Amino acid sequence: MPAISNYRGIIPAISCPFTPDHRIDEPALRKLAAWLAGHEGVVAIMTNGHTGEVFSLTPTERAEVTRIVADELKGRCPVISSIVCEGLKDAADHARSAVEAGAVALDVMPPHHWLRFGFTPGHALQYFEAIHQAAPNADLVCHVYPAWTRASYSSQLLADLARLPYLQAFKVGQRDMNKYARDIQAIREADASKAILTCHDEYLLASMVQGVDGALVGFATFIP
């Protein structure tokens, strides 16, 4: 049974406020999380995305951001945490830490060395499985990178991922509308129950008319 019952709506990828000395600004983060969760149509909040300055945070700080947001919301709105790591063990450690901090779902970004060196479908499936084994009660969300990168997933791989019982949603950002349409069709044909969420901040309407279920975007942090 999915940890989040409804992915169909708006999921802000929350930004992370900092103090002048580059520490997490907990009061500001709590205030922002509460404000976002109070908007109609917001069905979850995601921490540690690109908008959340994930690459500026240590592993401990990533878990702390999730803990602060989850503690502030206290179940009123589910929390998703992004996982962006370079290896299986590291990803498993981050997954466990995120769940311990209060995340009920994990947005799985591709390892960034794939951007340079590429990957095989087997690598991707192994990566998702390792994260699932580390956090078996958490939903997984597949974060799809732009089509022109070497970390882009083929339509066939997306269909294979859609058939994984623990993967519940796709955060799709191909930025190539022909591939975007093909990928949506492939996911729908593989398992129509899986949610498809656009992450095209720069042209939301154009990407939503394709028939997606909602949006998971940093832009929603500013205009939910």
C-alpha positions in Angstrom: 0.0 0.0 0.0 1.4 3.4 -0.9 2.7 5.6 1.9 1.1 8.6 0.3 -2.5 8.0 -0.8 -2.6 11.0 -3.2 0.1 12.4 -5.5 -2.4 14.1 -7.7 -2.0 17.8 -7.1 0.8 20.3 -6.4 4.0 19.3 -4.5 6.3 22.2 -3.8 10.0 21.4 -3.8 10.6 23.6 -0.8 13.6 26.0 -0.7 15.9 26.0 2.3 16.4 29.3 4.1 19.9 30.0 5.5 21.2 32.3 8.2 23.9 34.8 7.3 26.5 32.3 8.6 25.2 29.6 6.2 23.3 27.5 8.8 19.8 26.2 8.2 17.3 28.9 9.3 15.0 26.6 11.3 12.3 29.3 12.2 12.1 30.5 8.6 12.0 26.9 7.2 9.2 26.0 9.7 7.2 29.1 8.7 7.6 28.3 5.0 6.6 24.7 5.4 3.4 25.6 7.3 2.5 28.3 4.8 2.9 25.9 1.8 0.9 23.1 3.5 -1.9 25.5 4.2 -2.7 25.9 0.5 -5.6 24.0 -1.1 -4.3 21.5 -3.7 -0.9 21.0 -2.1 -0.7 17.3 -1.5 2.9 16.9 -0.2 6.1 18.8 0.3 9.5 17.7 -1.0 12.7 18.6 0.8 16.3 18.4 -0.5 15.5 19.1 -4.1 17.6 21.4 -6.4 15.5 24.3 -5.1 16.3 23.1 -1.6 20.0 23.7 -2.2 20.7 20.0 -1.7 24.2 20.2 -3.0 25.1 22.8 -0.4 24.0 20.5 2.4 25.9 17.8 4.3 24.2 14.5 4.8 23.4 15.5 8.4 21.9 18.8 7.2 19.8 17.0 4.6 18.3 14.9 7.3 17.8 17.9 9.5 15.9 19.8 6.8 13.5 16.8 6.5 13.2 16.5 10.3 12.3 20.2 10.7 9.7 20.1 7.9 8.1 16.8 9.1 8.1 18.0 12.7 6.4 21.3 11.7 3.7 19.6 9.6 3.1 16.6 12.0 1.3 14.5 9.4 -0.9 17.3 8.1 1.0 17.1 4.8 3.3 14.2 3.8 7.0 14.8 3.3 9.1 13.6 0.4 12.9 13.8 0.6 15.1 13.7 -2.5 18.0 11.3 -2.6 21.0 12.4 -4.7 24.0 10.3 -4.2 26.8 8.7 -6.2 26.7 5.1 -5.1 24.5 2.3 -3.7 25.7 2.4 -0.1 25.6 6.2 0.1 22.1 6.2 -1.3 20.9 3.5 1.1 22.4 5.5 4.0 20.6 8.7 2.9 17.3 6.8 2.4 17.4 5.4 5.9 18.3 8.9 7.4 15.5 10.6 5.4 12.9 8.1 6.7 14.1 8.3 10.3 13.8 12.1 9.9 10.1 11.8 8.9 10.0 11.4 5.1 7.4 8.9 3.9 8.6 8.9 0.3 11.9 9.4 -1.5 12.5 11.2 -4.8 15.3 9.3 -6.5 17.6 11.5 -8.6 20.1 9.8 -10.9 23.6 9.7 -9.6 25.3 12.7 -11.2 28.3 10.8 -12.5 25.8 9.3 -15.0 25.6 12.8 -16.5 29.1 12.4 -17.8 29.6 8.6 -18.1 26.1 7.4 -18.8 24.6 4.2 -17.4 22.8 1.0 -18.3 19.1 0.1 -17.5 20.5 -2.5 -15.1 22.3 0.2 -13.2 19.2 2.2 -12.8 17.0 -0.7 -11.7 19.7 -1.8 -9.2 19.9 1.7 -7.8 16.2 1.9 -7.2 16.2 -1.6 -5.6 19.0 -0.7 -3.2 17.1 2.4 -2.0 13.9 0.3 -1.6 15.7 -2.3 0.4 17.1 0.4 2.7 13.7 2.0 3.2 11.1 -0.6 2.4 8.1 1.3 3.8 8.8 4.5 1.8 7.3 5.2 -1.6 9.8 6.0 -4.4 9.4 8.8 -6.9 11.4 8.6 -10.1 13.1 11.9 -10.9 13.5 12.1 -14.7 16.3 14.3 -16.0 16.3 16.2 -19.3 16.4 14.2 -22.6 19.7 15.7 -23.7 21.6 14.5 -20.7 23.4 11.2 -20.4 21.3 10.5 -17.3 18.0 10.5 -19.2 15.9 7.4 -19.0 14.5 5.7 -22.2 10.8 5.1 -22.6 11.3 1.4 -22.1 13.2 1.9 -18.8 10.5 4.2 -17.6 7.9 1.5 -18.3 10.1 -1.0 -16.4 10.3 1.4 -13.5 6.5 1.9 -13.6 6.0 -1.8 -13.0 8.0 -1.7 -9.7 5.4 -2.0 -6.9 7.2 0.4 -4.6 7.5 3.2 -7.1 4.4 5.4 -7.0 5.1 8.5 -9.1 7.3 10.1 -11.8 8.7 13.6 -11.6 9.2 14.2 -15.3 11.4 17.0 -16.7 12.5 15.8 -20.2 12.4 19.3 -21.7 11.9 17.7 -25.1 8.1 17.6 -25.7 8.2 14.8 -28.3 10.0 12.5 -25.8 7.8 13.8 -23.0 4.7 12.6 -24.9 6.2 9.2 -25.6 7.4 8.7 -22.0 3.9 9.6 -20.6 2.4 7.0 -22.9 4.9 4.4 -22.0 4.3 4.9 -18.2 0.5 4.9 -18.7 0.6 1.7 -20.7 2.9 0.0 -18.1 0.8 1.0 -15.1 -1.9 3.7 -15.3 -2.1 3.9 -11.5 1.3 5.6 -11.3 1.2 9.4 -10.9 2.9 11.6 -13.5 4.0 15.0 -12.2 5.6 17.6 -14.4 8.6 19.4 -13.2 8.9 21.9 -16.1 8.9 25.1 -14.0 9.5 27.3 -17.0 6.5 26.1 -19.0 4.0 24.5 -16.6 0.8 24.9 -18.6 2.3 23.6 -21.8 3.5 20.5 -20.0 0.3 19.9 -18.0 -2.0 19.8 -21.1 -0.4 16.5 -22.0 -2.6 14.9 -19.3 -0.4 14.7 -16.3 -1.6 14.4 -12.7 0.0 17.4 -11.1 3.3 19.2 -10.7 6.4 18.7 -8.4 8.2 22.0 -8.9 10.4 24.5 -7.1 8.3 27.3 -8.5 5.5 26.2 -6.2 7.6 27.2 -3.2 7.0 30.8 -4.3 3.5 30.5 -5.9 1.8 27.4 -4.6 
